[in-house]
Amino acid sequence: MSRYYRYRLPPWAREWILICERCTLPIVIFQGIRTIFIPTTFDVLLLGILIGILIAFQLEWI
C-alpha cells in the first residue's frame, strides 16, 4: 500500500488542499462560537467533524 504524499499531487490539487487548509480554521472558530450560543446536536457533530479535519490538516494526514 503506497503512502499518500501531498507533494506528489498535480499543482491544481495541491492548490485546492492549501485553500481548504487555510479556510478550515475560520470556519471552525465560527462554528465554535455558534455552538456556544445555540447548541444543537447537529452543531456539536459538525464542530467535531470540522475539528477532526483541522487536526488532520495540521498533522498533514490530508
URRAMO-V884199 format. One line per field, one symbol per residue. ss: DSSP state (a for helix, b for strand, c for the rest). burial: + if it has 16 or more other C-alpha atoms within 10 Angstrom, else -. A space follows every 10 residues. Layout:
ss->???
burial->???
This chain:
ss->cccccaaacc aaaaaaaaaa aaaaaaaaaa aaaaaaaccc aaaaaaaaaa aaaaaaaacc cc
burial->---------- ------+--- +--++--+-- ++--+----- --++-++--+ +-++--+--- --
